[in-house]
Amino acid sequence: MRTPLLFRSLIGAALLLHCSPDFDALQAGLNAAGGNATGGTPSAEGGGGGRGGESGGEEMGGTAPTTGGQGSAGDPSGGRAGDSGGDAGSAGSGGTPEGGSAGAAGNPQGGTPSSGGTSPVGSAGEGGMDGGAGGGVDPAIPPPSTTCKDGCLDLYVPFTTTGQTQFFTIQIGDVDLSKSSITALVRFKSYPGTGAFIKLYASTYDFDYYGGVGLDPVVVGQEKMLALDLTGMPKNQQGLAWKNNRVGSFGVQIFTDGSSTKGGPLHIEVEEISISESTLAPWKFTSEAGISEVTVNNYMPVPGSAKHWVAPAP
């Protein structure tokens, strides 16, 4: 005799309830097997959290690894939760609660210093500022002057080899200096080397250089009046007409040539710079603010070059 369809369905449901574990136990089993885990707890400060175990939920019992994979270095938001499956393993290498070893990106919350000892936060510095050569006087600082009348500009260039050039520049915009000459009163204060020279130069508004024909050797103890004549029909380095009616900047050029056998710190004192037949006022360096228009040019610079104001001699 055939069993009615409704009766058979009720019997099947009873058998299913009798043979299946309760839902909570089934859920616990899936979690233990790795099927429903959402990943481990992120590490407290940095270093990657372990990646979750292999997905085993569908297969009812995949086993999660006991140790996590490598965390992402320097993750500021903490460890990374596992993608799927299993309780997250312990932090990977670098995933300690205080921050893993600093990776290439660094760890803003901690990490092992690269040098300079242990630091509780951040990457350590380089061990503090350099105290100089045995705590001596900074060679860039000009010595006290006995010759500066109203205040001076000190130009410092620490030459180390031949063929070095340092420009000190004043920008003036776009000015007609076709009837002008530039002069500068300078004093050579100190230089232990040989083969250093100085000259004035000018440049057009579109950066065409003109250096004239004169230069002076640096002889310590001497005072010189440098001059650059911009009148007539000057030629640039390529032998082409130089636009003396469109001058954009000028300044002092200090350099070493092939005769230099020894470098060292050079100091030149500039008392005044002026331009004849021009509405531009002379540059008198009577205060520290007065040297602000002079820039240490970064075109082919000698590293460490600087400018300073020198107070008038007592």
C-alpha positions as CSV (number, residue, x, y, z in Angstrom):
1,M,0.0,0.0,0.0
2,R,1.5,3.4,-0.9
3,T,2.1,5.9,1.9
4,P,0.4,9.2,1.5
5,L,2.7,12.0,0.4
6,L,2.0,14.2,3.5
7,F,2.7,11.3,5.9
8,R,6.0,10.5,4.2
9,S,7.1,14.2,4.5
10,L,6.4,14.2,8.2
11,I,8.4,11.0,8.7
12,G,11.4,12.5,6.8
13,A,11.3,15.7,8.9
14,A,11.4,13.7,12.1
15,L,14.3,11.6,10.9
16,L,16.2,14.8,9.9
17,L,15.7,16.3,13.3
18,H,16.7,13.1,15.1
19,C,20.0,12.7,13.0
20,S,21.2,16.4,12.9
21,P,23.1,18.1,15.7
22,D,21.6,21.3,17.1
23,F,22.3,24.5,15.2
24,D,24.6,26.0,17.8
25,A,26.8,22.8,17.8
26,L,26.9,22.8,14.0
27,Q,27.9,26.5,14.0
28,A,30.7,25.8,16.6
29,G,32.0,23.0,14.4
30,L,32.1,25.2,11.3
31,N,34.0,27.8,13.3
32,A,36.5,25.3,14.5
33,A,37.0,24.0,11.0
34,G,37.6,27.4,9.6
35,G,34.6,27.9,7.5
36,N,33.0,30.9,9.1
37,A,35.9,32.7,10.7
38,T,36.3,36.4,9.9
39,G,39.9,36.6,10.7
40,G,42.1,37.2,13.7
41,T,42.1,40.3,15.9
42,P,44.4,43.0,14.5
43,S,47.7,43.4,16.3
44,A,47.7,46.3,18.8
45,E,50.0,48.8,17.1
46,G,51.6,47.6,13.9
47,G,52.8,44.6,12.1
48,G,50.5,42.4,10.1
49,G,48.0,40.1,11.7
50,G,48.1,36.5,10.6
51,R,46.1,35.4,7.6
52,G,43.2,33.1,8.4
53,G,43.3,29.4,7.7
54,E,42.4,27.7,4.4
55,S,38.6,27.9,3.7
56,G,37.2,24.6,4.9
57,G,33.6,25.5,5.6
58,E,32.1,23.9,2.6
59,E,34.1,20.7,3.2
60,M,33.0,20.7,6.9
61,G,36.3,20.5,8.7
62,G,39.3,22.2,7.1
63,T,42.0,22.9,9.7
64,A,43.3,26.5,10.1
65,P,47.0,27.0,10.2
66,T,48.4,27.7,13.7
67,T,50.7,30.6,12.7
68,G,49.8,33.6,10.6
69,G,51.5,34.7,7.4
70,Q,53.7,37.7,7.1
71,G,51.9,40.9,8.0
72,S,52.1,43.9,5.8
73,A,55.0,46.0,7.1
74,G,54.3,49.2,8.8
75,D,50.5,49.1,8.6
76,P,49.5,52.0,10.8
77,S,46.0,50.7,11.3
78,G,47.2,47.5,13.0
79,G,47.2,43.8,11.9
80,R,45.3,42.6,9.0
81,A,42.3,40.3,9.6
82,G,42.3,36.9,7.9
83,D,40.6,36.7,4.5
84,S,38.7,33.6,5.3
85,G,38.7,30.5,7.5
86,G,39.9,29.6,10.9
87,D,41.0,31.6,13.9
88,A,43.8,34.0,12.8
89,G,47.2,32.7,13.6
90,S,49.7,34.6,15.8
91,A,51.3,37.7,14.2
92,G,53.7,37.1,11.4
93,S,57.3,38.1,11.7
94,G,57.2,41.8,12.6
95,G,53.7,41.6,14.1
96,T,54.6,42.1,17.8
97,P,52.3,44.3,19.9
98,E,54.8,47.1,20.0
99,G,55.3,47.1,16.2
100,G,57.2,44.9,13.9
101,S,60.7,45.5,12.6
102,A,60.5,48.6,10.6
103,G,59.9,47.8,6.9
104,A,60.7,49.9,3.9
105,A,57.6,52.0,4.6
106,G,58.5,52.4,8.3
107,N,56.0,52.0,11.1
108,P,54.6,55.1,12.6
109,Q,53.7,53.3,15.9
110,G,57.1,51.8,16.6
111,G,59.6,49.4,15.0
112,T,63.2,48.7,15.5
113,P,65.4,51.8,15.0
114,S,67.7,51.6,12.1
115,S,70.5,53.1,14.1
116,G,71.0,55.0,17.3
117,G,69.7,52.5,19.9
118,T,66.3,51.4,21.0
119,S,63.4,53.8,20.7
120,P,59.9,53.2,22.1
121,V,58.2,55.0,19.2
122,G,59.1,55.7,15.6
123,S,62.3,55.0,13.8
124,A,65.4,56.3,15.6
125,G,67.3,59.2,14.2
126,E,70.9,59.1,13.2
127,G,72.2,59.4,16.7
128,G,71.8,63.2,17.2
129,M,73.2,66.2,15.6
130,D,76.8,66.4,14.6
131,G,78.7,68.3,17.2
132,G,81.2,69.5,14.7
133,A,84.9,68.8,14.5
134,G,85.8,68.3,18.1
135,G,83.3,71.0,19.2
136,G,85.3,73.7,17.4
137,V,84.1,76.9,15.8
138,D,81.9,76.6,12.7
139,P,84.2,77.6,9.8
140,A,81.2,79.1,8.0
141,I,80.9,81.8,10.7
142,P,83.0,84.9,9.7
143,P,85.6,86.0,12.1
144,P,85.1,89.4,13.8
145,S,86.0,92.2,11.4
146,T,88.4,95.1,12.1
147,T,87.8,96.6,8.6
148,C,84.1,96.6,8.1
149,K,82.9,100.3,8.3
150,D,79.1,100.2,8.4
151,G,78.3,96.5,8.1
152,C,79.3,94.0,5.5
153,L,78.2,91.0,3.6
154,D,80.4,87.9,4.2
155,L,80.6,85.3,1.4
156,Y,81.7,81.9,2.5
157,V,82.7,79.1,0.1
158,P,84.3,75.8,1.4
159,F,86.3,74.8,-1.7
160,T,87.4,71.2,-1.8
161,T,88.9,70.7,-5.3
162,T,89.7,72.4,-8.6
163,G,87.1,73.6,-11.1
164,Q,84.4,74.6,-8.5
165,T,82.2,77.7,-8.9
166,Q,79.9,79.5,-6.6
167,F,77.6,82.4,-7.6
168,F,76.0,84.9,-5.2
169,T,73.2,86.6,-7.0
170,I,71.0,89.7,-6.8
171,Q,67.8,89.7,-8.9
172,I,66.7,93.1,-10.4
173,G,64.0,92.1,-12.9
174,D,64.4,93.4,-16.4
175,V,66.5,96.6,-16.4
176,D,68.4,98.6,-19.1
177,L,72.0,98.8,-18.0
178,S,73.5,99.6,-21.4
179,K,75.1,102.7,-20.0
180,S,76.2,101.2,-16.6
181,S,79.0,99.6,-14.8
182,I,78.8,97.5,-11.7
183,T,81.4,97.9,-8.9
184,A,81.9,96.1,-5.6
185,L,84.4,96.8,-2.8
186,V,85.7,93.5,-1.4
187,R,88.3,92.3,1.1
188,F,89.9,88.8,1.1
189,K,89.6,87.8,4.7
190,S,90.8,84.2,4.9
191,Y,91.6,81.3,2.6
192,P,94.1,78.5,3.3
193,G,94.2,77.2,-0.3
194,T,95.5,78.4,-3.6
195,G,94.1,79.1,-7.1
196,A,90.9,80.9,-6.1
197,F,89.5,83.8,-8.1
198,I,86.7,86.3,-8.0
199,K,84.8,88.4,-10.6
200,L,81.5,90.2,-11.1
201,Y,79.0,88.8,-13.6
202,A,75.5,89.6,-15.0
203,S,72.7,87.7,-16.7
204,T,69.9,88.8,-19.0
205,Y,66.2,88.3,-18.1
206,D,66.3,85.1,-20.1
207,F,69.5,83.8,-18.3
208,D,72.2,84.7,-20.9
209,Y,75.5,84.9,-18.9
210,Y,78.1,87.7,-19.2
211,G,81.3,87.7,-17.2
212,G,83.3,90.5,-18.8
213,V,87.0,90.1,-19.2
214,G,88.5,90.7,-15.8
215,L,89.1,88.5,-12.8
216,D,91.1,88.9,-9.6
217,P,93.0,86.3,-7.6
218,V,92.1,85.9,-4.0
219,V,95.0,87.2,-1.9
220,V,94.3,87.2,1.8
221,G,94.7,90.7,3.3
222,Q,94.0,92.6,0.1
223,E,91.2,95.0,-0.7
224,K,89.9,95.2,-4.2
225,M,87.4,97.3,-6.2
226,L,85.8,94.8,-8.6
227,A,84.2,96.2,-11.8
228,L,82.1,95.0,-14.7
229,D,81.5,97.3,-17.6
230,L,78.2,96.7,-19.4
231,T,78.4,99.6,-21.9
232,G,79.3,99.2,-25.6
233,M,78.4,96.0,-27.4
234,P,79.3,93.1,-25.0
235,K,79.4,89.5,-26.3
236,N,78.2,86.5,-24.5
237,Q,80.2,83.2,-24.2
238,Q,79.1,82.1,-27.7
239,G,80.4,85.4,-29.2
240,L,76.8,86.7,-29.8
241,A,75.5,90.1,-28.8
242,W,74.6,90.2,-25.1
243,K,71.4,92.2,-24.3
244,N,72.7,94.8,-21.9
245,N,69.4,96.6,-22.1
246,R,67.5,93.5,-20.6
247,V,69.6,92.7,-17.5
248,G,67.8,90.4,-15.0
249,S,70.4,89.7,-12.4
250,F,74.0,90.2,-11.4
251,G,76.4,89.2,-8.7
252,V,79.7,87.8,-7.5
253,Q,81.3,84.7,-9.0
254,I,84.0,82.9,-6.9
255,F,85.8,79.9,-8.4
256,T,88.9,77.7,-8.4
257,D,90.8,76.8,-11.5
258,G,93.3,74.2,-12.5
259,S,96.1,75.8,-10.6
260,S,94.4,75.2,-7.3
261,T,96.4,72.8,-5.2
262,K,94.6,73.1,-1.9
263,G,91.0,74.0,-1.0
264,G,89.6,75.2,2.2
265,P,87.1,77.6,3.7
266,L,87.2,81.0,2.0
267,H,85.7,84.3,3.4
268,I,85.3,87.4,1.4
269,E,84.0,90.6,2.9
270,V,81.8,92.8,0.6
271,E,81.5,96.4,1.8
272,E,79.2,97.8,-0.9
273,I,77.9,97.1,-4.4
274,S,76.7,99.9,-6.7
275,I,75.6,100.4,-10.3
276,S,76.4,103.6,-12.2
277,E,74.0,105.5,-14.5
278,S,71.1,103.7,-12.9
279,T,68.1,104.4,-10.7
280,L,69.0,101.3,-8.7
281,A,70.2,102.3,-5.2
282,P,73.6,101.0,-4.0
283,W,73.6,97.9,-1.8
284,K,75.0,98.9,1.6
285,F,75.0,96.0,4.1
286,T,74.4,98.1,7.2
287,S,72.0,95.5,8.8
288,E,71.3,91.8,8.7
289,A,68.1,92.6,6.7
290,G,70.3,94.4,4.2
291,I,71.8,91.1,2.9
292,S,68.4,89.5,2.2
293,E,68.5,90.4,-1.5
294,V,71.7,88.4,-2.0
295,T,71.0,84.7,-2.6
296,V,73.4,81.7,-2.6
297,N,72.8,80.5,-6.1
298,N,72.1,76.8,-6.5
299,Y,73.5,76.6,-10.0
300,M,76.5,74.3,-9.8
301,P,76.9,75.1,-6.1
302,V,79.8,74.4,-3.8
303,P,78.1,72.5,-1.0
304,G,78.0,74.4,2.3
305,S,78.4,77.8,0.7
306,A,76.7,80.6,2.8
307,K,76.2,84.3,3.4
308,H,76.4,86.1,6.7
309,W,76.1,89.7,8.0
310,V,79.1,91.2,9.6
311,A,78.6,93.9,12.2
312,P,80.6,97.1,11.9
313,A,84.1,97.1,13.4
314,P,84.1,98.6,17.0
